């Protein structure tokens, strides 16, 4: 999906995004930030910060930089930072997630919330996240992936031709993402309504030479809340 198509879609979403997507996707935002296990002074990059719904959730003793491709969404984020006096927010910048303008090894943690299925090249996005994350750091991704349920998968396929209009790819498969990116996934969890979204916790500096089999026993039976304690 081209950048201009993404900008156009999210220009339409900017006014209604918080009302429509805020409550539905909030559990994923909250659980990821809890899972970051943040320490004082940690430097975090949030890719696809949008209207900044997650920014108030970060503790005050860290530094957060948010980037997004949509100027209209970022205007909402900057207003949120100003209105709520979010001292932990270092900057909110307009930037292409596939071409991050940061030096290597800049951030302790890199987070991508609901953005992997938006970009044109998820593999390039992950490579950029890996590049700017410090050795020993972690990357967290929360996103919808193609359902294993045959009926739901068929519906997702029907919506696929509308990707430019809706602003994301509804049929992105987790298996494909792992194969293309070599992500070294430590944990996978289901979040949000009906567990329709997945949280991936990944090591930053290792690119697996072979794709991870998502059927491996990496997703335990414990609840999401237990995992993120």
C-alpha positions as CSV (number, residue, x, y, z in Angstrom):
1,X,0.0,0.0,0.0
2,X,1.5,3.4,-1.0
3,X,2.2,6.1,1.5
4,X,-0.3,8.5,-0.1
5,X,-3.0,5.9,0.2
6,X,-2.3,5.5,3.8
7,X,-2.2,9.2,4.4
8,X,-5.5,9.6,2.7
9,X,-7.2,6.8,4.7
10,X,-6.0,8.1,8.0
11,X,-6.9,11.7,7.1
12,X,-10.5,10.4,7.1
13,X,-10.0,8.5,10.3
14,X,-8.4,11.3,12.3
15,X,-11.7,12.9,13.6
16,X,-13.3,9.6,14.6
17,X,-10.3,7.4,15.4
18,X,-10.4,7.8,19.2
19,X,-14.2,7.1,19.4
20,X,-14.1,4.1,17.0
21,X,-10.8,2.4,17.7
22,X,-9.9,3.7,21.2
23,X,-12.0,1.4,23.4
24,X,-11.7,-1.7,21.2
25,X,-7.9,-1.6,20.9
26,X,-7.2,-0.2,24.4
27,X,-6.5,-3.5,26.1
28,X,-3.7,-4.2,23.7
29,X,-2.1,-0.8,24.3
30,X,-2.3,-1.2,28.0
31,X,-0.9,-4.8,28.1
32,X,2.1,-4.0,25.8
33,X,3.2,-1.1,28.0
34,X,2.9,-3.3,31.1
35,X,4.9,-5.9,29.3
36,X,7.7,-3.5,28.4
37,X,8.9,-3.8,32.0
38,X,10.2,-0.2,31.8
39,X,13.0,1.2,34.0
40,X,13.8,4.7,34.8
41,X,15.5,6.5,31.9
42,X,14.4,4.0,29.3
43,X,14.1,5.4,25.8
44,X,11.1,4.1,23.8
45,X,10.1,4.5,20.2
46,X,6.4,4.0,19.4
47,X,6.0,3.4,15.7
48,X,2.5,4.4,14.4
49,X,1.6,6.5,17.4
50,X,-1.5,7.8,15.7
51,X,-3.5,10.2,17.9
52,X,-1.4,9.3,20.9
53,X,-3.9,7.2,22.7
54,X,-1.1,5.1,24.3
55,X,1.0,8.1,25.4
56,X,-0.6,8.7,28.8
57,X,0.0,5.1,29.7
58,X,3.8,5.4,29.8
59,X,5.3,6.2,33.2
60,X,6.8,9.6,33.8
61,X,10.3,8.4,34.4
62,X,10.9,7.3,30.7
63,X,11.4,9.1,27.4
64,X,9.0,8.3,24.6
65,X,9.2,9.3,21.0
66,X,6.2,8.7,18.7
67,X,6.2,8.7,14.9
68,X,3.5,8.4,12.4
69,X,2.9,9.1,8.7
70,X,-0.4,11.0,9.1
71,X,-0.1,14.7,9.9
72,X,-3.7,14.8,10.9
73,X,-3.4,12.0,13.4
74,X,-0.2,13.6,14.8
75,X,-2.0,16.9,15.4
76,X,-4.3,15.0,17.7
77,X,-1.4,13.4,19.5
78,X,0.4,16.7,20.0
79,X,-2.8,18.2,21.4
80,X,-3.1,15.3,23.8
81,X,0.5,15.8,24.9
82,X,-0.1,19.5,25.5
83,X,-3.5,19.1,27.2
84,X,-2.4,16.3,29.5
85,X,1.1,17.7,30.1
86,X,2.8,14.4,29.2
87,X,6.4,15.1,30.3
88,X,7.5,11.6,29.4
89,X,6.9,12.4,25.7
90,X,10.2,13.5,24.1
91,X,8.8,14.1,20.6
92,X,6.0,13.3,18.2
93,X,7.3,13.3,14.7
94,X,6.0,12.8,11.2
95,X,8.0,10.0,9.7
96,X,7.8,6.9,7.5
97,X,8.0,3.8,9.6
98,X,9.9,2.1,6.7
99,X,12.6,4.8,6.7
100,X,13.2,5.8,10.3
101,X,15.4,8.9,10.7
102,X,17.2,7.7,13.8
103,X,20.8,6.3,14.2
104,X,21.3,2.7,14.9
105,X,20.9,1.4,18.5
106,X,19.0,4.5,19.7
107,X,16.1,3.0,21.7
108,X,15.9,0.5,24.6
109,X,12.4,-0.7,23.4
110,X,10.6,-0.3,20.1
111,X,6.8,-0.7,19.9
112,X,4.6,-1.0,16.9
113,X,0.9,-0.8,17.7
114,X,-1.6,-1.8,15.0
115,X,0.8,-0.7,12.2
116,X,2.3,-3.8,10.7
117,X,-0.7,-4.4,8.4
118,X,-0.8,-0.7,7.4
119,X,2.7,-0.4,5.9
120,X,3.5,-1.4,2.3
121,X,6.5,-3.6,3.3
122,X,6.3,-5.2,6.8
123,X,9.7,-6.8,6.4
124,X,11.3,-3.3,5.9
125,X,9.4,-2.0,8.9
126,X,10.7,-4.8,11.1
127,X,14.3,-4.3,9.8
128,X,14.0,-0.6,10.7
129,X,12.7,-1.4,14.2
130,X,15.6,-3.9,14.7
131,X,18.1,-1.3,13.4
132,X,17.2,1.4,15.8
133,X,16.7,-0.9,18.9
134,X,19.8,-1.3,21.1
135,X,21.5,-4.7,21.4
136,X,19.7,-6.6,24.1
137,X,16.6,-4.5,23.7
138,X,13.1,-5.8,22.8
139,X,10.5,-5.1,20.1
140,X,6.8,-5.4,20.7
141,X,4.2,-5.7,18.0
142,X,0.4,-5.8,18.4
143,X,-1.6,-6.4,15.3
144,X,-4.5,-8.3,13.7
145,X,-3.4,-11.3,11.6
146,X,-5.4,-13.5,9.3
147,X,-7.7,-15.8,11.2
148,X,-7.3,-19.5,11.1
149,X,-11.1,-19.8,11.1
150,X,-12.1,-20.6,7.6
151,X,-15.2,-18.5,7.5
152,X,-13.6,-15.4,9.0
153,X,-10.6,-15.9,6.7
154,X,-12.9,-15.8,3.7
155,X,-14.4,-12.6,4.9
156,X,-11.0,-11.1,5.4
157,X,-10.1,-12.1,1.8
158,X,-13.2,-10.3,0.5
159,X,-12.1,-7.1,2.1
160,X,-8.5,-7.4,0.9
161,X,-9.2,-5.5,-2.4
162,X,-10.4,-2.6,-0.3
163,X,-7.0,-2.2,1.5
164,X,-6.3,1.2,0.0
165,X,-9.7,2.5,1.1
166,X,-9.7,1.2,4.6
167,X,-6.0,1.9,5.2
168,X,-4.7,-1.6,6.1
169,X,-4.4,-5.2,4.9
170,X,-7.1,-7.3,6.6
171,X,-5.5,-10.6,5.5
172,X,-1.9,-10.4,6.6
173,X,-0.8,-13.8,7.9
174,X,1.3,-14.2,10.9
175,X,3.1,-17.1,9.3
176,X,4.1,-14.8,6.3
177,X,5.3,-12.1,8.6
178,X,7.6,-14.4,10.5
179,X,9.0,-16.0,7.4
180,X,9.6,-12.6,5.7
181,X,11.2,-10.9,8.7
182,X,13.0,-13.6,10.7
183,X,11.6,-12.2,13.9
184,X,12.9,-13.9,17.0
185,X,9.6,-14.2,18.9
186,X,9.8,-14.9,22.6
187,X,6.1,-14.8,23.3
188,X,2.8,-14.6,21.5
189,X,-0.5,-13.7,23.2
190,X,-4.1,-12.9,22.1
191,X,-5.6,-9.6,23.1
192,X,-8.6,-7.3,22.6
193,X,-12.1,-8.4,21.7
194,X,-12.4,-12.2,21.1
195,X,-8.6,-12.4,21.1
196,X,-8.7,-11.2,17.5
197,X,-5.3,-9.4,17.8
198,X,-1.9,-10.8,18.7
199,X,0.9,-9.4,20.8
200,X,4.4,-10.5,19.8
201,X,7.4,-10.0,22.1
202,X,10.6,-10.2,20.2
203,X,14.3,-10.0,20.7
204,X,15.8,-7.1,18.7
205,X,19.2,-8.2,17.5
206,X,18.6,-11.7,16.3
207,X,17.3,-12.5,12.9
208,X,16.3,-16.2,12.8
209,X,17.8,-18.0,9.9
210,X,14.7,-20.2,9.7
211,X,11.1,-19.0,10.2
212,X,9.5,-19.8,13.6
213,X,6.9,-22.5,13.5
214,X,3.9,-20.8,15.1
215,X,2.7,-24.2,16.1
216,X,5.6,-24.5,18.5
217,X,4.5,-24.4,22.2
218,X,5.4,-20.8,22.5
219,X,1.9,-19.6,23.4
220,X,1.1,-20.9,26.9
221,X,-2.3,-21.6,28.4
222,X,-2.0,-18.8,31.0
223,X,-4.2,-15.7,30.5
224,X,-2.8,-12.5,28.9
225,X,-3.2,-10.8,32.3
226,X,-1.1,-13.5,34.0
227,X,1.6,-13.2,31.3
228,X,2.0,-9.5,31.7
229,X,2.2,-9.4,35.5
